[in-house]
Amino acid sequence: VNVGDLLMRWTNNAFKSTQHRVVNRKGMERYSMVVAWDPDYDTVVDPSLVCQNGEKVLYPPVRCGDYVLSRFDYSFSYRQ
């Protein structure tokens, strides 16, 4: 399971996002299934809600839509 960057942030790194890479060494066709989920634009992603026993919060709260747009801006900055 490859969790995304937003879930990593929301869980304060309890679940780690990994780089997606496929190496097909057998040369046979393979199939994969993607299940994508994202909250409404105004949903607040706040990792402090999952922190326990004084655990340090690694990320500030952010609205989901703002976060997703910032990732688009970063990923496609060459288009600016």
C-alpha positions in Angstrom: 0.0 0.0 0.0 1.4 3.4 -1.0 -0.1 6.1 1.1 0.0 9.6 -0.3 1.7 12.7 1.1 -1.5 14.1 2.5 -2.2 11.0 4.6 1.4 11.0 5.8 1.0 14.7 6.9 -2.5 14.0 8.5 -1.1 11.1 10.6 2.0 13.1 11.7 4.2 10.5 9.8 2.6 7.5 11.4 2.1 6.3 7.8 4.9 7.1 5.4 4.5 8.2 1.8 6.7 6.3 -0.6 8.0 7.1 -4.0 6.1 5.1 -6.6 8.2 2.9 -8.8 7.4 -0.1 -10.9 10.1 -2.5 -12.2 8.8 -5.3 -14.4 11.5 -7.9 -14.4 9.3 -10.7 -15.8 8.4 -8.9 -19.0 4.7 -9.9 -18.6 1.8 -7.6 -18.5 0.8 -6.4 -15.0 -2.2 -4.7 -13.7 -2.6 -2.3 -10.9 -5.6 -0.7 -9.2 -5.6 2.8 -7.9 -8.0 3.9 -5.2 -7.8 7.7 -4.8 -9.5 9.6 -2.0 -9.4 13.2 -1.1 -11.5 15.2 1.3 -13.5 18.3 0.4 -11.5 21.5 -0.3 -12.3 23.0 3.2 -11.5 19.9 5.2 -8.8 20.7 7.7 -5.9 18.3 7.9 -4.6 18.6 11.4 -2.0 16.1 12.6 -2.3 17.4 16.2 -5.5 15.4 16.5 -3.6 12.1 16.3 -0.6 13.1 18.4 -0.5 11.4 21.8 1.5 11.8 25.0 3.1 15.1 24.1 4.3 13.9 20.7 5.7 16.8 18.6 3.4 17.9 15.8 5.4 17.9 12.6 3.0 19.8 10.3 0.7 22.8 10.9 -3.0 22.4 10.1 -3.9 23.1 6.5 -7.1 23.0 4.4 -7.0 20.0 2.0 -7.7 22.1 -1.1 -4.9 24.6 -0.3 -2.5 21.7 0.2 -3.4 20.0 -3.0 -3.1 23.3 -5.0 0.3 23.9 -3.4 1.5 20.5 -4.6 0.2 21.3 -8.1 2.1 24.6 -8.0 5.3 22.8 -6.9 5.0 19.9 -9.4 4.2 22.2 -12.3 6.3 25.2 -11.4 7.9 25.1 -14.8 4.6 26.3 -16.3 4.7 29.6 -14.3 
